[in-house]
């Protein structure tokens, strides 16, 4: 497991998202269409232990399988354990319709951990559904900034993310940039998956 450390700043609305997108336009490198699908054991073996299994499809072309665990988010800085590996997108699609197929993949270290450490398998696997995310990636001041528009079936949220080895310093840099450009923001308090689970957008 790697420890993923990210700065997460929430934007209040689509107009603010567009304003920030315009400010970051000179630094834009690519836009990714992400489809995120989540899985758990039938008895909530993962989510009851603050973990989740995710299949993410990128631009309908490739796919990554992730196990994320023990999330902590405070003052706009998120820390969680993460184990990722490439996954066959055709198999990934099949697992949405028939989640039990995940348990038959012997070559995956992520799925081995899901079986061995969390006991998923004896009672089966369920697909929890998911959400779509449009991620604009920017290279700015040596940092990779990810500007997200996340489409849930109950609404849309907007967020700026930045993975960082020095989050306090980089958060200060980002906040200065946002303030200089008149961009309203707040510290994200929950993960996108937590928002998905709650089925309501977090209050501003």
Backbone as CSV, one residue per row, in Angstrom:
resi,resn,N_x,N_y,N_z,CA_x,CA_y,CA_z,C_x,C_y,C_z
1,UNK,0.842,-1.201,0.000,0.000,0.000,0.000,0.874,1.248,0.000
2,UNK,0.581,2.170,-0.893,1.185,3.497,-0.839,0.278,4.408,-0.011
3,UNK,0.861,5.451,0.548,0.052,6.473,1.202,-0.170,7.605,0.207
4,UNK,-1.414,7.814,-0.177,-1.764,8.887,-1.099,-2.093,10.136,-0.284
5,UNK,-1.371,11.222,-0.552,-1.612,12.488,0.135,-2.018,13.523,-0.912
6,UNK,-3.194,14.101,-0.735,-3.713,15.057,-1.713,-4.285,16.285,-1.021
7,UNK,-4.122,17.426,-1.668,-4.835,18.647,-1.298,-6.166,18.603,-2.040
8,UNK,-7.266,18.859,-1.330,-8.587,18.821,-1.949,-9.337,20.096,-1.576
9,UNK,-9.598,20.915,-2.580,-10.301,22.178,-2.368,-11.611,22.158,-3.142
10,UNK,-12.703,22.402,-2.448,-14.020,22.341,-3.064,-14.399,23.685,-3.647
11,UNK,-14.986,23.660,-4.824,-15.470,24.871,-5.498,-16.990,24.907,-5.383
12,UNK,-17.562,26.092,-5.176,-18.997,26.149,-4.843,-19.954,25.841,-5.997
13,UNK,-19.552,26.133,-7.254,-20.523,25.990,-8.343,-19.816,25.939,-9.695
14,UNK,-20.619,25.746,-10.733,-20.069,25.581,-12.085,-19.409,26.870,-12.584
15,UNK,-19.936,28.031,-12.171,-19.345,29.296,-12.609,-17.924,29.452,-12.048
16,UNK,-17.736,29.062,-10.795,-16.403,29.125,-10.183,-15.467,28.128,-10.852
17,UNK,-15.992,26.951,-11.143,-15.212,25.925,-11.858,-14.745,26.465,-13.202
18,UNK,-15.640,27.140,-13.929,-15.292,27.689,-15.240,-14.265,28.811,-15.110
19,UNK,-14.418,29.633,-14.091,-13.477,30.735,-13.851,-12.077,30.190,-13.567
20,UNK,-11.995,29.141,-12.749,-10.693,28.532,-12.453,-10.135,27.836,-13.688
21,UNK,-11.001,27.185,-14.443,-10.579,26.541,-15.686,-9.945,27.557,-16.631
22,UNK,-10.542,28.727,-16.711,-9.992,29.794,-17.568,-8.625,30.257,-17.052
23,UNK,-8.499,30.396,-15.735,-7.230,30.847,-15.148,-6.115,29.827,-15.371
24,UNK,-6.502,28.544,-15.381,-5.505,27.472,-15.531,-5.279,27.066,-16.991
25,UNK,-6.044,27.641,-17.900,-5.992,27.223,-19.312,-4.576,27.166,-19.900
26,UNK,-3.677,28.135,-19.604,-2.327,28.062,-20.185,-1.523,26.842,-19.718
27,UNK,-1.968,26.215,-18.633,-1.214,25.108,-18.048,-1.866,23.749,-18.311
28,UNK,-2.951,23.757,-19.105,-3.718,22.523,-19.351,-2.912,21.541,-20.190
29,UNK,-2.907,20.266,-19.779,-2.190,19.236,-20.546,-3.123,18.199,-21.158
30,UNK,-4.190,17.827,-20.451,-5.124,16.833,-20.998,-6.400,16.831,-20.173
31,UNK,-7.451,16.271,-20.740,-8.715,16.077,-20.025,-9.059,14.596,-20.063
32,UNK,-9.393,14.051,-18.907,-9.711,12.632,-18.778,-11.186,12.470,-18.429
33,UNK,-11.847,11.558,-19.115,-13.208,11.172,-18.752,-13.082,9.893,-17.921
34,UNK,-13.421,9.987,-16.642,-13.270,8.860,-15.736,-14.643,8.315,-15.341
35,UNK,-14.767,7.003,-15.393,-15.960,6.345,-14.878,-15.522,5.509,-13.682
36,UNK,-16.082,5.781,-12.523,-15.678,5.124,-11.278,-16.782,4.192,-10.794
37,UNK,-16.444,2.902,-10.636,-17.409,1.901,-10.182,-16.848,1.237,-8.927
38,UNK,-17.682,1.090,-7.901,-17.224,0.599,-6.601,-17.845,-0.754,-6.259
39,UNK,-17.085,-1.522,-5.478,-17.514,-2.862,-5.092,-17.270,-3.070,-3.600
40,UNK,-18.065,-3.965,-3.022,-17.895,-4.331,-1.614,-18.287,-5.800,-1.470
41,UNK,-17.957,-6.366,-0.320,-18.468,-7.695,-0.008,-19.947,-7.610,0.313
42,UNK,-20.647,-8.724,0.185,-22.081,-8.753,0.451,-22.392,-8.284,1.867
43,UNK,-21.493,-8.568,2.811,-21.696,-8.170,4.202,-20.925,-6.896,4.560
44,UNK,-20.624,-6.089,3.546,-19.919,-4.807,3.741,-18.547,-4.988,4.387
45,UNK,-17.863,-6.061,4.004,-16.559,-6.354,4.590,-15.549,-5.226,4.353
46,UNK,-15.682,-4.516,3.242,-14.754,-3.418,2.946,-15.205,-2.118,3.604
47,UNK,-16.402,-1.646,3.277,-16.821,-0.325,3.764,-16.934,-0.285,5.286
48,UNK,-17.246,-1.404,5.920,-17.307,-1.415,7.388,-15.909,-1.279,7.994
49,UNK,-14.872,-1.505,7.191,-13.487,-1.333,7.631,-12.813,-0.140,6.951
50,UNK,-13.636,0.837,6.528,-13.140,2.075,5.903,-12.260,1.783,4.694
51,UNK,-12.701,0.849,3.881,-11.993,0.506,2.646,-13.008,0.421,1.514
52,UNK,-12.493,0.514,0.285,-13.376,0.368,-0.866,-12.561,-0.130,-2.054
53,UNK,-13.203,-0.933,-2.871,-12.599,-1.436,-4.103,-13.198,-0.669,-5.270
54,UNK,-12.311,-0.131,-6.126,-12.793,0.706,-7.235,-12.192,0.240,-8.547
55,UNK,-13.033,0.199,-9.568,-12.555,0.078,-10.945,-12.791,1.422,-11.609
56,UNK,-11.724,1.973,-12.183,-11.837,3.263,-12.877,-11.494,3.077,-14.346
57,UNK,-12.423,3.489,-15.202,-12.205,3.463,-16.649,-11.800,4.865,-17.091
58,UNK,-10.761,4.944,-17.924,-10.263,6.220,-18.433,-10.583,6.348,-19.920
59,UNK,-11.374,7.372,-20.268,-11.656,7.675,-21.678,-12.082,6.438,-22.466
60,UNK,-12.724,5.499,-21.773,-13.223,4.257,-22.387,-12.104,3.389,-22.965
61,UNK,-10.844,3.707,-22.639,-9.725,2.998,-23.267,-8.993,2.061,-22.323
62,UNK,-8.681,2.534,-21.112,-7.997,1.640,-20.194,-8.603,1.744,-18.803
63,UNK,-8.084,0.944,-17.896,-8.788,0.662,-16.667,-7.781,0.421,-15.546
64,UNK,-8.086,0.900,-14.339,-7.228,0.706,-13.164,-8.091,0.189,-12.009
65,UNK,-7.561,-0.820,-11.330,-8.220,-1.392,-10.150,-7.518,-0.849,-8.911
66,UNK,-8.287,-0.358,-7.934,-7.705,0.253,-6.735,-8.376,-0.269,-5.477
67,UNK,-7.569,-0.457,-4.445,-8.062,-0.657,-3.094,-7.636,0.562,-2.290
68,UNK,-8.620,1.269,-1.742,-8.324,2.458,-0.938,-8.819,2.195,0.479
69,UNK,-8.009,2.633,1.477,-8.360,2.292,2.852,-7.927,3.388,3.820
70,UNK,-8.612,3.432,4.954,-8.278,4.300,6.086,-8.139,5.774,5.689
71,UNK,-9.187,6.343,5.075,-9.104,7.751,4.673,-9.210,8.696,5.865
72,UNK,-8.385,9.729,5.842,-8.466,10.811,6.827,-8.365,12.109,6.049
73,UNK,-9.308,13.016,6.263,-9.251,14.300,5.580,-9.423,15.409,6.613
74,UNK,-8.486,16.357,6.598,-8.497,17.434,7.575,-7.895,18.689,6.954
75,UNK,-8.597,19.805,7.112,-8.126,21.106,6.607,-7.718,21.040,5.137
76,UNK,-8.511,20.302,4.347,-8.276,20.247,2.909,-7.146,19.327,2.484
77,UNK,-6.619,18.523,3.408,-5.567,17.563,3.060,-6.076,16.152,3.356
78,UNK,-6.054,15.322,2.324,-6.555,13.949,2.416,-5.380,12.976,2.440
79,UNK,-5.454,12.010,3.343,-4.455,10.936,3.399,-5.184,9.602,3.420
80,UNK,-4.762,8.693,2.558,-5.336,7.350,2.602,-4.363,6.344,2.001
81,UNK,-4.511,5.106,2.421,-3.721,4.031,1.848,-4.308,3.672,0.486
82,UNK,-3.412,3.352,-0.471,-3.871,3.072,-1.835,-3.002,1.994,-2.464
83,UNK,-3.652,1.030,-3.083,-2.955,-0.025,-3.837,-3.625,-0.103,-5.206
84,UNK,-2.873,0.190,-6.258,-3.439,0.267,-7.617,-2.708,-0.672,-8.560
85,UNK,-3.436,-1.131,-9.588,-2.803,-1.910,-10.652,-3.662,-1.827,-11.908
86,UNK,-3.037,-1.983,-13.086,-3.822,-1.994,-14.323,-4.780,-3.183,-14.327
87,UNK,-5.891,-3.021,-15.039,-6.912,-4.071,-15.083,-7.470,-4.126,-16.501
88,UNK,-7.813,-5.299,-16.942,-8.360,-5.489,-18.289,-9.732,-4.812,-18.377
89,UNK,-9.883,-3.798,-19.257,-11.159,-3.078,-19.308,-12.345,-3.949,-19.715
90,UNK,-12.108,-4.961,-20.552,-13.202,-5.860,-20.949,-13.682,-6.655,-19.731
91,UNK,-12.725,-7.160,-18.950,-13.070,-7.874,-17.720,-13.726,-6.929,-16.718
92,UNK,-13.217,-5.700,-16.662,-13.815,-4.708,-15.770,-15.285,-4.490,-16.067
93,UNK,-15.619,-4.366,-17.343,-17.029,-4.199,-17.737,-17.849,-5.424,-17.338
94,UNK,-17.267,-6.592,-17.548,-17.982,-7.834,-17.215,-18.267,-7.909,-15.717
95,UNK,-17.330,-7.389,-14.894,-17.493,-7.468,-13.444,-18.599,-6.552,-12.930
96,UNK,-18.928,-5.505,-13.676,-20.038,-4.642,-13.271,-21.344,-5.436,-13.318
97,UNK,-21.510,-6.199,-14.394,-22.727,-7.001,-14.562,-22.711,-8.241,-13.681
98,UNK,-21.516,-8.821,-13.499,-21.380,-10.064,-12.712,-20.207,-9.908,-11.737
99,UNK,-20.439,-9.242,-10.595,-19.336,-8.911,-9.686,-18.551,-10.117,-9.176
100,UNK,-19.177,-11.283,-9.117,-18.479,-12.482,-8.627,-17.246,-12.810,-9.458
101,UNK,-17.194,-12.307,-10.696,-16.031,-12.578,-11.555,-14.746,-11.985,-10.978
102,UNK,-14.875,-10.943,-10.143,-13.687,-10.359,-9.518,-12.923,-11.390,-8.698
103,UNK,-13.663,-12.296,-8.068,-13.031,-13.268,-7.169,-12.273,-14.349,-7.922
104,UNK,-12.516,-14.436,-9.225,-11.855,-15.483,-10.009,-10.561,-15.005,-10.655
105,UNK,-10.185,-13.745,-10.406,-8.958,-13.191,-11.006,-7.782,-13.490,-10.072
106,UNK,-6.994,-14.499,-10.414,-5.898,-14.933,-9.536,-4.647,-14.075,-9.689
107,UNK,-4.520,-13.356,-10.801,-3.291,-12.617,-11.087,-3.225,-11.261,-10.382
108,UNK,-4.299,-10.863,-9.714,-4.376,-9.519,-9.129,-3.951,-9.526,-7.662
109,UNK,-2.924,-8.722,-7.341,-2.508,-8.568,-5.947,-3.553,-7.783,-5.147
110,UNK,-4.208,-6.824,-5.805,-5.265,-6.060,-5.128,-6.383,-7.003,-4.683
111,UNK,-6.830,-7.860,-5.581,-7.937,-8.758,-5.246,-7.504,-9.836,-4.247
112,UNK,-6.234,-10.207,-4.278,-5.723,-11.149,-3.263,-5.838,-10.506,-1.879
113,UNK,-5.483,-9.233,-1.774,-5.600,-8.525,-0.491,-7.062,-8.417,-0.055
114,UNK,-7.940,-8.141,-1.017,-9.371,-8.036,-0.700,-9.877,-9.361,-0.118
115,UNK,-9.410,-10.464,-0.707,-9.834,-11.780,-0.207,-9.184,-12.110,1.136
116,UNK,-7.845,-11.936,1.204,-7.094,-12.410,2.373,-7.239,-11.502,3.593
117,UNK,-7.160,-10.177,3.377,-7.164,-9.252,4.512,-8.566,-8.857,4.971
118,UNK,-9.499,-8.819,4.031,-10.845,-8.353,4.377,-11.893,-9.468,4.357
119,UNK,-11.486,-10.641,3.900,-12.408,-11.780,3.921,-13.534,-11.683,2.916
120,UNK,-13.335,-10.889,1.866,-14.371,-10.792,0.830,-14.310,-12.056,-0.027
121,UNK,-15.443,-12.644,-0.295,-15.452,-13.809,-1.170,-16.370,-14.897,-0.690
122,UNK,-16.289,-15.212,0.593,-17.094,-16.318,1.110,-18.582,-16.072,0.890
123,UNK,-18.999,-14.812,1.049,-20.419,-14.479,0.903,-20.735,-13.705,-0.369
124,UNK,-19.705,-13.506,-1.211,-19.953,-12.854,-2.490,-19.544,-11.389,-2.527
125,UNK,-19.710,-10.800,-3.711,-19.323,-9.422,-3.982,-20.516,-8.697,-4.594
126,UNK,-20.664,-7.409,-4.257,-21.733,-6.622,-4.853,-21.148,-5.378,-5.515
127,UNK,-21.772,-4.952,-6.597,-21.421,-3.701,-7.260,-22.280,-2.600,-6.645
128,UNK,-21.634,-1.552,-6.153,-22.343,-0.453,-5.492,-22.786,0.632,-6.464
129,UNK,-22.338,0.529,-7.729,-22.594,1.611,-8.680,-21.448,2.599,-8.660
130,UNK,-21.697,3.820,-9.132,-20.596,4.772,-9.167,-20.990,6.102,-9.772
131,UNK,-19.992,6.809,-10.297,-20.214,8.145,-10.841,-19.155,8.449,-11.896
132,UNK,-19.419,9.506,-12.657,-18.539,9.941,-13.735,-17.804,11.204,-13.302
133,UNK,-16.558,11.314,-13.711,-15.766,12.487,-13.365,-15.038,12.986,-14.610
134,UNK,-15.138,14.289,-14.864,-14.368,14.918,-15.944,-13.198,15.643,-15.274
135,UNK,-11.981,15.191,-15.567,-10.784,15.700,-14.896,-9.883,16.434,-15.889
136,UNK,-9.729,17.726,-15.694,-8.794,18.521,-16.497,-7.464,18.579,-15.744
137,UNK,-6.398,18.118,-16.390,-5.083,18.018,-15.755,-4.218,19.191,-16.201
138,UNK,-3.537,19.803,-15.238,-2.688,20.970,-15.512,-1.327,20.794,-14.847
139,UNK,-0.297,21.252,-15.501,1.043,21.313,-14.899,1.300,22.768,-14.523
140,UNK,1.384,23.024,-13.218,1.490,24.392,-12.707,2.508,24.434,-11.576
141,UNK,3.523,25.271,-11.720,4.525,25.452,-10.661,5.121,24.118,-10.197
142,UNK,5.310,23.206,-11.160,5.883,21.909,-10.822,4.901,20.936,-10.194
143,UNK,3.639,21.343,-10.096,2.611,20.487,-9.503,1.627,20.026,-10.574
144,UNK,1.014,18.862,-10.344,-0.058,18.396,-11.228,-1.393,18.727,-10.564
145,UNK,-2.092,19.704,-11.150,-3.395,20.103,-10.632,-4.490,19.397,-11.425
146,UNK,-5.466,18.868,-10.695,-6.575,18.149,-11.323,-7.875,18.866,-10.966
147,UNK,-8.493,19.435,-11.987,-9.743,20.171,-11.812,-10.897,19.247,-12.191
148,UNK,-11.729,18.918,-11.203,-12.745,17.878,-11.376,-14.155,18.442,-11.439
149,UNK,-14.929,17.874,-12.361,-16.383,18.053,-12.391,-16.976,16.657,-12.219
150,UNK,-17.578,16.404,-11.069,-18.032,15.060,-10.722,-19.542,14.973,-10.841
151,UNK,-20.004,14.082,-11.698,-21.434,13.942,-11.980,-22.005,12.733,-11.252
152,UNK,-22.702,13.005,-10.151,-23.451,11.967,-9.440,-24.876,11.948,-10.000
153,UNK,-25.633,10.901,-9.691,-27.016,10.913,-10.198,-27.913,11.821,-9.354
154,UNK,-27.354,12.440,-8.292,-28.130,13.361,-7.463,-27.573,14.785,-7.516
155,UNK,-26.615,15.042,-8.411,-26.073,16.394,-8.536,-24.630,16.400,-8.994
156,UNK,-24.077,17.578,-9.161,-22.705,17.744,-9.664,-21.894,18.541,-8.656
157,UNK,-20.656,18.092,-8.412,-19.768,18.847,-7.513,-18.466,19.164,-8.237
158,UNK,-17.730,20.123,-7.697,-16.522,20.638,-8.340,-15.403,20.703,-7.302
159,UNK,-14.207,20.306,-7.744,-13.106,20.203,-6.786,-11.773,20.381,-7.508
160,UNK,-10.811,20.927,-6.786,-9.434,21.004,-7.263,-8.600,20.084,-6.383
161,UNK,-7.862,19.160,-7.026,-7.030,18.210,-6.294,-5.579,18.357,-6.724
162,UNK,-4.680,18.042,-5.795,-3.249,18.079,-6.102,-2.530,17.090,-5.194
163,UNK,-1.949,16.055,-5.776,-1.163,15.106,-4.991,0.157,15.781,-4.617
164,UNK,0.593,15.586,-3.375,1.747,16.354,-2.905,2.517,15.611,-1.823
165,UNK,3.845,15.744,-1.885,4.707,15.219,-0.824,4.922,16.272,0.264
166,UNK,4.511,17.506,-0.007,4.657,18.600,0.958,3.345,19.385,0.976
167,UNK,2.279,18.760,1.492,0.938,19.329,1.295,0.706,20.685,1.954
168,UNK,1.306,20.918,3.113,1.067,22.210,3.776,1.614,23.364,2.933
169,UNK,2.838,23.185,2.416,3.452,24.244,1.606,2.696,24.439,0.294
170,UNK,2.346,23.325,-0.341,1.672,23.424,-1.636,0.235,23.928,-1.486
171,UNK,-0.413,23.608,-0.380,-1.761,24.137,-0.141,-1.712,25.661,-0.036
172,UNK,-0.696,26.166,0.652,-0.536,27.622,0.782,-0.358,28.268,-0.597
173,UNK,0.473,27.647,-1.457,0.680,28.139,-2.825,-0.635,28.187,-3.594
174,UNK,-1.381,27.104,-3.496,-2.648,27.014,-4.223,-3.647,28.052,-3.714
175,UNK,-3.722,28.197,-2.416,-4.672,29.164,-1.856,-4.320,30.585,-2.290
176,UNK,-3.032,30.893,-2.341,-2.609,32.222,-2.810,-3.031,32.431,-4.266
177,UNK,-2.845,31.397,-5.089,-3.229,31.483,-6.505,-4.739,31.703,-6.646
178,UNK,-5.524,30.948,-5.890,-6.973,31.082,-5.966,-7.428,32.468,-5.506
179,UNK,-6.831,32.944,-4.429,-7.208,34.261,-3.917,-6.831,35.377,-4.892
180,UNK,-5.656,35.252,-5.505,-5.217,36.256,-6.488,-6.159,36.312,-7.684
181,UNK,-6.765,35.175,-8.018,-7.653,35.099,-9.186,-9.130,35.221,-8.816
182,UNK,-9.395,35.549,-7.541,-10.781,35.757,-7.119,-11.634,34.506,-7.168
183,UNK,-11.029,33.354,-6.881,-11.739,32.070,-6.934,-12.212,31.695,-5.534
184,UNK,-13.521,31.538,-5.356,-14.073,31.075,-4.076,-13.792,29.586,-3.912
185,UNK,-13.492,29.168,-2.684,-13.238,27.745,-2.427,-13.428,27.474,-0.937
186,UNK,-13.489,26.194,-0.605,-13.487,25.765,0.791,-12.709,24.460,0.861
187,UNK,-12.350,24.037,2.048,-11.646,22.760,2.192,-12.648,21.620,2.048
188,UNK,-12.320,20.653,1.196,-13.158,19.461,1.097,-13.106,18.710,2.425
189,UNK,-14.254,18.226,2.862,-14.337,17.540,4.159,-14.547,16.038,4.021
190,UNK,-14.966,15.607,2.839,-15.210,14.176,2.620,-14.726,13.795,1.218
191,UNK,-14.493,12.516,1.022,-14.053,12.013,-0.280,-15.229,11.935,-1.250
192,UNK,-14.916,11.792,-2.531,-15.980,11.625,-3.529,-16.802,10.368,-3.242
193,UNK,-16.140,9.296,-2.807,-16.873,8.065,-2.494,-17.827,8.296,-1.322
194,UNK,-17.390,9.046,-0.316,-18.266,9.332,0.819,-19.485,10.138,0.381
195,UNK,-19.276,11.077,-0.540,-20.404,11.833,-1.094,-21.354,10.886,-1.822
196,UNK,-20.787,9.991,-2.634,-21.583,9.003,-3.367,-22.400,8.141,-2.395
197,UNK,-21.764,7.699,-1.315,-22.456,6.860,-0.321,-23.603,7.618,0.360
198,UNK,-23.380,8.897,0.646,-24.390,9.682,1.364,-25.571,10.060,0.472
199,UNK,-25.327,10.037,-0.829,-26.341,10.367,-1.830,-26.852,11.812,-1.709
200,UNK,-25.968,12.688,-1.213,-26.294,14.118,-1.249,-24.998,14.912,-1.296
201,UNK,-25.058,16.050,-1.989,-23.887,16.889,-2.099,-23.573,17.504,-0.737
202,UNK,-22.282,17.606,-0.378,-21.954,18.224,0.911,-22.345,19.690,0.921
203,UNK,-22.706,20.176,2.092,-23.084,21.585,2.212,-21.843,22.461,2.078
204,UNK,-22.047,23.634,1.513,-20.936,24.578,1.330,-20.608,25.247,2.656
